Amino acid sequence: MNIQSFSKEITKQFRRHINNLNKRIRDKRIKISKPYLLPTAVRVIETPTLLIAELIGARNTNVDSIYSLTSLTPETSRSGTDYFSPGFLTPNPIKGIKITHHNNINGLVLTTKYEKSTFIDKCGIELPSTQIQLIDADTPLLIDADSDVICLQDISIIRASNQRVLFRYISSAVIFQNNHTIESIDDELKNYIFRLNPTFGLVTDSSLIPGSLARQIHSLADQPVKEKLLDRLLRENTDIFARALGRRSAKFQVHLEWQNKTPGMPTLSIPDFMLERDDGYFDILDVKKGLRKSKLTKNCPARPGFKSDVNDLISQLETYAEYFDSVENCIWAEKNYGIRIKNIKIIGVIGNYDSIDLDILERLKKRSPNLQLIDYNSLANMISRVSHYATA
């Protein structure tokens, strides 16, 4: 089966299952003892032998409403082990918990005592001690190339690599061999995966949306994903995202048209987010990639600074801010979007804990007080502190 056919079919089956699950909850045929959320999208991944589907996102839902689920652009990975491992995998791992055929794994934290304590100190996410599987391995989870019909739910993977502690969270995922037909996948979902896991797909983090969103951002910060995926999670939860940054609300990708253009000026600016402060004025925020193979700062004590992608982000933010230097542009933005500007701040989200040296960030803050750079782990920590009840 090719990846496009798999993506279409698995999204359809997931959507149908969750719609039926909502109906059974409404009819009280299934009792859910605690609040829950539903995923918003499906990541679909192809390896040389496997087809993988992982549910991501989390939002409140009305049991009476029709549930929608988005299929994201298919991705490729070297192997199942590579895809589910946080960070950049060491070549050819040989030690770990081996996953093969018809495995149903639920509610595990795969780590060591050292990695667990370091991660909790770093990211502030508490892990249930009764579910800890202590393992010293190249990578905690080994997915065989010939693995087939695997269901993973509520799995946290924490591992140390080159003095870094990396995190991967799997809310719900399935793995199939790529020689399946549509009929055989449908049969395995119905008669094995959904039968053993009747509430497959539900997100039941104890802290609901802020906790779930924070956990997923921590996880994606340690995966080589494009910024579009991180951007999507933030866009789906703009109220929580804005509150985490101390703002009232956020507008996603407004199209700011430049007025009275002269040669060399942009025609359109589209910042990722415009953040409304409590005083009613707006700041600008743009997001870039999380995981990096090297630091975003230059290794030169005499001339500390940032590498090109950070400088590109800063330059982009400054261009967005320059839009509001024009009175005509300000009038247009307020008329079309209700955006007003005063003492504007520009914010960039890029990298993770290991990417940027804090002392260089402090120097940047003194040099450019209106500019702020935040890594994704710090952003996730801010989000985890947002009260669900304050944003409901």
C-alpha positions as CSV (number, residue, x, y, z in Angstrom):
1,M,0.0,0.0,0.0
2,N,1.4,3.4,-0.8
3,I,1.5,6.2,1.7
4,Q,-1.2,8.3,0.1
5,S,-3.8,5.4,0.3
6,F,-2.8,4.6,3.8
7,S,-3.1,8.2,4.9
8,K,-6.6,8.5,3.4
9,E,-7.8,5.2,4.9
10,I,-6.3,5.5,8.4
11,T,-7.7,9.1,8.8
12,K,-11.1,7.9,7.7
13,Q,-11.1,5.0,10.2
14,F,-9.7,7.0,13.0
15,R,-12.4,9.7,12.4
16,R,-15.2,7.1,12.3
17,H,-13.9,5.3,15.4
18,I,-13.8,8.6,17.4
19,N,-17.2,9.7,16.2
20,N,-18.7,6.4,17.3
21,L,-16.8,6.7,20.6
22,N,-18.4,10.1,21.2
23,K,-21.8,8.7,20.5
24,R,-21.3,5.8,22.9
25,I,-20.1,8.2,25.6
26,R,-23.2,10.3,25.0
27,D,-25.5,7.3,25.2
28,K,-23.7,6.2,28.4
29,R,-22.6,2.9,26.9
30,I,-19.1,3.8,27.7
31,K,-18.3,5.5,31.0
32,I,-15.3,7.9,31.1
33,S,-14.4,8.7,34.7
34,K,-12.3,11.8,34.0
35,P,-12.4,14.7,31.5
36,Y,-10.9,14.0,28.1
37,L,-9.8,15.7,24.9
38,L,-9.7,14.6,21.3
39,P,-6.8,14.7,18.9
40,T,-6.9,17.1,16.0
41,A,-4.6,15.6,13.3
42,V,-2.9,12.5,12.0
43,R,0.8,12.3,11.3
44,V,1.5,9.6,8.7
45,I,5.0,8.2,8.3
46,E,6.6,5.8,5.8
47,T,9.7,3.8,6.3
48,P,11.2,1.3,3.9
49,T,9.0,-1.4,5.4
50,L,6.4,0.2,7.7
51,L,3.4,2.6,7.7
52,I,2.9,4.6,10.9
53,A,0.0,6.8,12.0
54,E,0.2,9.0,15.1
55,L,-2.5,11.1,16.5
56,I,-1.5,14.6,17.7
57,G,-3.2,17.7,19.1
58,A,-5.8,18.1,21.7
59,R,-9.0,20.1,22.0
60,N,-12.3,20.1,23.9
61,T,-15.3,18.6,22.1
62,N,-19.0,18.4,22.4
63,V,-20.3,14.8,22.4
64,D,-23.2,16.0,20.2
65,S,-20.9,17.5,17.5
66,I,-19.4,15.8,14.4
67,Y,-15.7,15.2,15.0
68,S,-13.2,16.3,12.3
69,L,-9.7,15.1,11.9
70,T,-7.0,16.5,9.6
71,S,-4.5,14.3,7.7
72,L,-1.1,16.0,7.6
73,T,1.4,15.9,4.8
74,P,3.0,12.4,4.8
75,E,6.6,12.1,6.1
76,T,9.4,9.7,5.7
77,S,11.8,8.2,8.3
78,R,14.7,5.8,8.2
79,S,13.0,3.3,10.5
80,G,10.3,3.0,13.1
81,T,12.9,3.2,15.8
82,D,14.3,6.4,14.3
83,Y,10.8,8.0,14.1
84,F,9.8,7.2,17.7
85,S,13.2,8.1,19.3
86,P,13.7,11.7,20.5
87,G,16.6,13.6,19.1
88,F,19.0,12.4,16.4
89,L,19.4,8.7,16.7
90,T,22.8,7.0,17.1
91,P,23.5,4.7,14.1
92,N,22.2,1.1,14.4
93,P,21.0,0.8,18.0
94,I,21.0,-2.8,19.3
95,K,19.7,-2.5,22.8
96,G,16.1,-1.6,23.9
97,I,12.6,-3.0,24.4
98,K,11.9,-4.8,21.2
99,I,8.5,-4.4,19.4
100,T,7.5,-7.1,16.9
101,H,4.0,-8.4,16.1
102,H,0.5,-7.7,17.5
103,N,1.8,-5.7,20.5
104,N,-0.5,-3.5,22.5
105,I,1.5,-1.2,24.7
106,N,-0.2,1.3,27.0
107,G,0.9,3.7,29.8
108,L,4.7,3.3,30.0
109,V,7.5,5.7,30.8
110,L,10.7,4.3,29.3
111,T,13.8,5.8,31.0
112,T,16.4,5.5,33.8
113,K,16.3,7.0,37.2
114,Y,18.9,9.6,36.2
115,E,17.1,10.6,33.0
116,K,13.8,10.8,34.8
117,S,15.0,13.1,37.6
118,T,17.0,15.3,35.1
119,F,13.9,15.6,32.8
120,I,11.6,16.5,35.7
121,D,14.0,19.2,36.8
122,K,14.4,20.5,33.3
123,C,10.8,20.4,32.0
124,G,8.6,20.3,35.1
125,I,6.4,17.4,34.0
126,E,5.8,14.9,36.7
127,L,5.8,11.2,35.7
128,P,3.9,8.4,37.5
129,S,6.5,6.4,39.4
130,T,4.3,3.2,39.2
131,Q,4.6,3.1,35.4
132,I,8.4,3.7,35.1
133,Q,10.2,1.1,33.1
134,L,13.9,1.5,34.0
135,I,16.0,0.6,31.0
136,D,19.7,1.2,30.1
137,A,19.7,1.0,26.3
138,D,20.9,2.6,23.1
139,T,17.3,3.7,22.6
140,P,14.4,2.6,24.8
141,L,12.1,1.4,22.0
142,L,13.3,-0.8,19.2
143,I,10.8,-1.2,16.3
144,D,11.7,-4.2,14.1
145,A,11.6,-3.6,10.4
146,D,9.1,-6.5,10.1
147,S,6.9,-5.3,13.0
148,D,3.2,-5.4,12.3
149,V,-0.1,-4.4,13.9
150,I,1.3,-2.4,16.9
151,C,-0.7,-0.1,19.1
152,L,1.1,2.5,21.3
153,Q,-0.8,4.6,23.7
154,D,0.4,7.1,26.4
155,I,4.1,6.3,26.0
156,S,6.8,8.7,27.3
157,I,10.4,8.0,26.2
158,I,13.3,9.9,27.9
159,R,16.9,9.2,27.0
160,A,20.3,10.9,27.5
161,S,22.5,11.6,24.5
162,N,25.7,13.6,24.5
163,Q,24.9,15.3,27.9
164,R,21.4,16.1,26.7
165,V,18.1,14.7,28.0
166,L,15.6,14.2,25.2
167,F,11.8,13.6,25.5
168,R,9.3,11.8,23.2
169,Y,5.6,11.5,24.0
170,I,3.3,9.2,22.0
171,S,-0.4,9.8,22.8
172,S,-1.8,7.2,20.3
173,A,-0.1,5.5,17.4
174,V,-0.4,2.4,15.2
175,I,2.2,0.6,13.1
176,F,1.6,-1.7,10.1
177,Q,3.7,-3.5,7.5
178,N,3.5,-1.7,4.1
179,N,2.2,-4.8,2.3
180,H,-1.2,-4.6,3.9
181,T,-4.3,-3.9,1.8
182,I,-7.0,-1.5,2.8
183,E,-9.2,-4.4,3.8
184,S,-6.6,-6.0,6.0
185,I,-5.9,-2.7,7.8
186,D,-9.6,-2.1,8.4
187,D,-9.9,-5.7,9.8
188,E,-6.9,-5.3,12.2
189,L,-8.2,-1.9,13.4
190,K,-11.7,-3.2,14.1
191,N,-10.9,-6.7,15.4
192,Y,-7.6,-6.0,17.3
193,I,-6.7,-2.4,18.0
194,F,-10.1,-0.9,18.6
195,R,-11.4,-4.0,20.3
196,L,-8.5,-4.1,22.9
197,N,-8.5,-0.2,23.2
198,P,-12.2,0.9,23.0
199,T,-11.1,4.5,24.0
200,F,-8.3,4.7,21.5
201,G,-7.5,8.3,20.6
202,L,-8.8,10.0,23.8
203,V,-6.3,12.4,25.4
204,T,-6.7,12.2,29.2
205,D,-3.9,14.3,30.7
206,S,-4.8,15.2,34.2
207,S,-4.3,18.9,33.5
208,L,-6.2,18.8,30.3
209,I,-5.4,21.1,27.4
210,P,-2.4,23.0,29.0
211,G,-0.8,19.8,30.2
212,S,-1.4,18.0,26.9
213,L,-0.2,20.9,24.8
214,A,3.0,21.4,27.0
215,R,3.8,17.7,26.8
216,Q,3.5,17.6,23.0
217,I,5.6,20.7,22.6
218,H,8.3,19.3,24.8
219,S,8.2,16.2,22.6
220,L,8.2,17.9,19.3
221,A,11.1,20.2,20.4
222,D,13.2,17.0,20.5
223,Q,12.1,15.8,17.0
224,P,13.3,16.9,13.6
225,V,10.0,18.3,12.5
226,K,9.2,21.4,10.4
227,E,7.9,24.5,12.2
228,K,4.5,24.1,10.5
229,L,3.7,21.3,12.9
230,L,4.6,23.3,16.0
231,D,2.9,26.3,14.5
232,R,-0.3,24.2,14.1
233,L,-0.4,23.1,17.7
234,L,-0.1,26.7,18.8
235,R,-2.7,27.9,16.4
236,E,-5.2,25.3,17.6
237,N,-4.8,26.6,21.2
238,T,-4.2,30.4,20.7
239,D,-6.0,31.4,23.9
240,I,-3.8,29.2,26.1
241,F,-0.7,30.1,24.0
242,A,-1.4,33.8,24.5
243,R,-2.0,33.5,28.2
244,A,1.2,31.6,28.7
245,L,3.1,34.5,27.2
246,G,1.2,37.0,29.4
247,R,-1.1,38.2,26.6
248,R,-4.8,38.5,26.3
249,S,-5.3,36.8,22.9
250,A,-3.6,36.0,19.6
251,K,-4.4,36.4,15.9
252,F,-2.9,33.9,13.5
253,Q,-1.2,34.9,10.3
254,V,-2.9,38.2,9.6
255,H,-2.1,39.5,6.1
256,L,-0.7,43.0,6.5
257,E,-0.7,45.0,3.2
258,W,1.9,47.7,2.9
259,Q,0.4,51.1,1.9
260,N,2.0,53.7,-0.3
261,K,4.7,51.3,-1.4
262,T,8.0,52.4,-2.8
263,P,10.5,50.3,-4.8
264,G,12.3,47.8,-2.5
265,M,9.5,47.7,0.0
266,P,7.6,44.5,0.8
267,T,4.0,44.2,-0.5
268,L,2.7,41.9,2.2
269,S,3.8,40.9,5.7
270,I,2.4,37.7,7.4
271,P,3.7,37.3,10.9
272,D,2.8,33.9,12.5
273,F,1.0,35.6,15.5
274,M,0.0,39.0,16.6
275,L,-0.3,38.9,20.4
276,E,-2.8,41.3,22.1
277,R,-1.6,42.7,25.5
278,D,-3.8,43.6,28.4
279,D,-3.6,47.3,27.4
280,G,-5.2,46.4,24.0
281,Y,-2.0,46.9,21.9
282,F,-0.2,44.1,20.0
283,D,3.2,42.5,19.8
284,I,4.6,40.2,17.1
285,L,5.7,36.6,17.3
286,D,7.2,34.2,14.8
287,V,8.1,30.5,15.2
288,K,10.9,28.4,13.7
289,K,12.3,24.9,14.1
290,G,12.9,23.3,17.5
291,L,15.4,20.5,17.4
292,R,18.9,21.5,16.0
293,K,22.0,19.4,15.5
294,S,24.2,22.2,16.9
295,K,23.8,25.3,19.0
296,L,22.3,28.4,17.5
297,T,25.1,30.5,19.0
298,K,28.6,30.8,17.6
299,N,31.4,29.1,19.4
300,C,33.6,32.2,19.6
301,P,34.1,33.6,23.1
302,A,35.7,36.8,21.7
303,R,32.7,37.6,19.4
304,P,29.6,35.8,20.7
305,G,26.5,35.9,18.6
306,F,24.0,33.9,16.6
307,K,24.2,31.7,13.6
308,S,22.5,32.6,10.3
309,D,19.0,31.1,11.0
310,V,18.6,33.1,14.2
311,N,19.8,36.3,12.5
312,D,17.3,35.5,9.7
313,L,14.5,35.2,12.3
314,I,15.5,38.5,14.0
315,S,15.7,40.2,10.6
316,Q,12.2,38.9,9.7
317,L,10.8,40.1,13.0
318,E,12.3,43.5,12.5
319,T,10.8,43.8,9.0
320,Y,7.4,42.9,10.5
321,A,7.9,45.7,13.1
322,E,8.9,48.2,10.4
323,Y,5.5,47.8,8.9
324,F,4.1,49.8,11.8
325,D,6.6,52.7,11.3
326,S,4.2,53.9,8.6
327,V,1.1,55.8,9.8
328,E,-0.8,54.6,6.8
329,N,0.0,51.0,7.6
330,C,-1.1,51.5,11.2
331,I,-4.4,52.9,10.1
332,W,-4.9,50.0,7.6
333,A,-4.1,47.3,10.3
334,E,-6.5,48.8,12.8
335,K,-9.3,49.2,10.3
336,N,-9.0,45.6,8.9
337,Y,-7.8,43.6,12.0
338,G,-8.3,45.8,15.0
339,I,-4.6,45.8,15.6
340,R,-3.1,48.8,17.4
341,I,0.6,49.3,18.1
342,K,2.5,51.0,20.9
343,N,5.9,50.2,22.3
344,I,5.9,47.0,20.2
345,K,7.8,43.9,21.3
346,I,9.0,41.2,18.8
347,I,9.3,37.6,19.9
348,G,11.0,34.6,18.2
349,V,10.4,31.0,19.2
350,I,13.3,28.8,18.1
351,G,15.4,25.8,19.2
352,N,15.2,23.9,22.5
353,Y,17.0,24.1,25.9
354,D,20.3,22.9,24.4
355,S,20.4,25.3,21.4
356,I,21.1,28.8,22.9
357,D,23.4,29.9,25.7
358,L,21.6,31.9,28.4
359,D,24.4,34.4,28.8
360,I,24.1,35.4,25.1
361,L,20.4,35.8,25.5
362,E,21.0,38.1,28.4
363,R,23.4,40.2,26.3
364,L,20.8,40.3,23.5
365,K,18.1,41.5,26.0
366,K,20.3,44.4,27.1
367,R,21.2,45.3,23.5
368,S,17.6,45.0,22.1
369,P,15.1,45.3,25.0
370,N,12.1,45.0,22.6
371,L,13.4,41.6,21.2
372,Q,12.9,38.3,23.0
373,L,14.0,34.8,22.0
374,I,12.3,31.8,23.6
375,D,13.1,28.1,23.1
376,Y,10.3,25.6,22.8
377,N,11.0,23.9,26.1
378,S,10.6,27.2,28.0
379,L,7.4,27.9,26.0
380,A,6.1,24.5,27.0
381,N,6.9,25.2,30.7
382,M,5.0,28.5,30.4
383,I,2.0,26.7,28.9
384,S,2.0,24.0,31.6
385,R,1.4,26.7,34.2
386,V,-1.7,28.1,32.5
387,S,-4.8,27.1,34.5
388,H,-7.3,25.1,32.4
389,Y,-10.2,26.6,34.3
390,A,-9.0,30.1,33.7
391,T,-9.1,29.5,30.0
392,A,-12.2,27.3,29.7
